[in-house]
Amino acid sequence: MTIIFLINIDKSITARSARMKTENQQIRLTIKFSFSIESMVFPSSIELFLFQ
């Protein structure tokens, strides 16, 4: 599975992607993603894409 998420904050876009091979890696990436969102201030939009 490949996860790609775009975070649009104040009209500047940050894109990150990672390929996941195991369930554990997916959980770690999800947690890391959540922490990243928490540390940001009022994101104007968040898009999450999951590809099988």
C-alpha positions in Angstrom: 0.0 0.0 0.0 1.2 3.5 -0.7 0.0 6.5 1.4 0.2 10.0 0.1 -1.0 13.0 2.1 -1.0 16.7 1.2 -1.2 19.4 3.8 -2.2 22.8 2.6 -1.3 25.5 5.1 -1.5 29.2 4.1 -1.4 28.3 0.4 1.9 26.4 0.8 1.7 22.7 0.0 3.7 20.0 1.7 3.5 16.5 0.2 4.9 13.3 1.7 4.6 9.7 0.5 5.7 6.3 1.8 5.3 2.7 0.7 4.2 0.4 3.4 4.9 -3.3 3.5 3.6 -4.4 6.9 0.8 -3.5 9.2 3.2 -2.2 11.8 4.8 0.2 9.4 1.3 1.5 8.5 0.5 2.1 12.2 3.8 3.9 12.8 3.2 6.2 9.7 -0.3 6.9 10.8 0.9 7.9 14.3 3.7 10.1 12.8 1.1 11.7 10.5 -1.2 12.4 13.5 1.6 14.0 15.5 2.5 16.1 12.5 -1.0 17.4 12.2 -1.2 18.1 15.9 1.9 20.3 15.8 0.6 22.4 13.0 -1.6 25.5 13.5 -5.0 25.7 11.8 -4.3 23.8 8.5 -6.5 25.2 5.8 -7.0 21.7 4.3 -5.8 18.1 4.7 -6.1 15.5 2.1 -5.4 11.8 2.6 -5.0 9.3 -0.2 -4.7 5.6 0.2 -3.7 3.4 -2.7 -3.8 -0.4 -2.6 
